[in-house]
């Protein structure tokens, strides 16, 4: 397994040159065709179908090059030779379809060593420098390509471009697989899984074909290839042996030269000047339109004149026929007049027919072979065309041009400032035979006042919402406009009502005098009520109080890291420490404490401020069975922490909150889970 120097592929340059040459050939041929007459081209033997090109058989040989996978061990398929064959069918002069297959010699080399460059401990050569791995391989490639000729089929000199899709079977040789599975080799390179690998390939390129005779020619082809990189069933990650990273792609190039064997008859082009062209179908009759009744208020007894707008092609004859409600009329020209004798809808149709006589087929000259003389088909006259319209007599009711709500977005009435009512407006017009209009409004939810006027008022106050949820309701307001003939028009508009959830208050956590300990009842409130309801919808806001007859400072203080609870911390007030202990119960995460994310807790402490109502709840009674000194009473109600559930990210706070703050997480973490 030797490491060989890497030769950069010349595929891009060769492919670009081939395409350039094809384009130049096409341009040269186009200029020649422009400057010479068809007769001169026929004389030179270089016009379309001068040579039989219906089927092509092309054995070929050449070279192939491949790019390098720039990851992992830098896998490179070596440049090599190829051989194969193509079969093509050319159904028309500019397009062909080609099926091809080739055998491509493409040995594989890993340009970087595996296993850090040394043999692993399990190898007989443990610790010795390891060579780069390589193995013999071939590629079986096949595909189906459309071929786009830059000169017409049958030309002596024919450049082309092509692109298609197919498959490529990347196949190690039998010797390579046996070597890879050898116990010694496998123990060093983990190569035992080496195997075939099938990938989809895309190819693109071009070339040139030359007719050397009617049925024999020469072809040069250059094309690029793209496919997913082959893994050869090796690992796609470094496991100590050879591997091929997945999800890369491989670029390649093939340059080939081959013989072309053509099948088909010699063209009849030499008789082209003596063969008249086929009859061309007459252009379709333009679809007519009917005008004359638009923009009029048509009434019973008033004559109506309609006009068929149609222009036949030059040299064509047409006939016109009218029907009214399915009955044929006597009018045969482009104008038709009738007088409606009742109200309702009249259906009018005009039919235009081409009446031009059919041409005669030409006769074949004796010197033109029968096989070259086309069968002339006399095209039928274009199909008749029709147009229809309806004329409505005195049957138009009221119309609504606009329905609106101002404003069209309201807020729910529960504790939310903002507009709760909207003014509705309808703009309507009577029909040509009516004048008096009445109005009736309805709404899908909510209430209306003056619902029989053009401008009623909608009130959203009666809409019901879940107080804990962000909700939006779309209200549909519909108006029915009626004239004196009981003809109606209906239209709707929508009003959006937005509800923002309001905060919730739970029972207060009550403390013993001059104490900051959260008793069991307080823990029930914090853990079983507050923490369980917080979830994804609410944050918890804690507001601390102390009574006027309590110490202004915490008796025991917050514990500092490395100290026990008896250490005093004079910088914390009693109301602040009660809040911090309550937050620790919510977020301590051990023993009897909750595990709420501290970022979902906000705090405030207001000293002896008792302007908010107390809510001792269950903890304000003496029925709680706890340890001595843990019971609460009516006298304790001012020694408290208020507990609120506030919608997540809400800036609106309960009145008791004076200066809400984020929870000081470091101090609460230092508290741990209060006992």
Secondary structure, DSSP 4 states (H G I P E B T S, - for coil): ----PPPPP-HHHHHHHHHHHHHHHHHHHHHHHHHS-HHHHHHTT-STTSS--SEEEEEEEEEEEE-B--STTTEEEPPEEEEEEEEEE-SSSSEEEEEEEEEEE--EEESS-SGGGB--TTSTTTTSBPPPPEE-EEEEEEEEEEEEESS-TT-SEEEEEEEEEEEEEEEE-HHHHHHHHSHHHHHHH--TT---EEEEEEEEEEEEEEESSSSEEEEEEEEEEEEEPP-TT--SS-SSS----SS-EEEEEEEEEEEEEEESPPPSGGGGGGSPPPPPPPPPPPPPEEESSTT----TT-EEEEEEE--PPTT--EEEEEEETTEE-S--SSEEEEE--SSEEEEEEEEEEE-PPPPPPPPPPTTS-GGGSPPP--PPPPPPEEEEEEEEES----EEEEEEEESSEEE-SSS--S--EEEEEEEEE--TT---EEEEEEESSSEEESTTSSS-EEE-TT----TTS-EEEEEEEEEEEEETT--EEEEEEEEEEEE-PPPEEEEEEE--TT-----HHHHIIIIIIIIHHHTTTEEEEEEE---TTS-SB-SS-PPPTTS-TTS--TTSBHHHHHHHHHHHHHH--STT-----GGGEEEEE-TT---SPP--GGGGSS----STT----GGGTTSEEEEEEEETT-----TT-SS-EE--HHHHHHH-S--
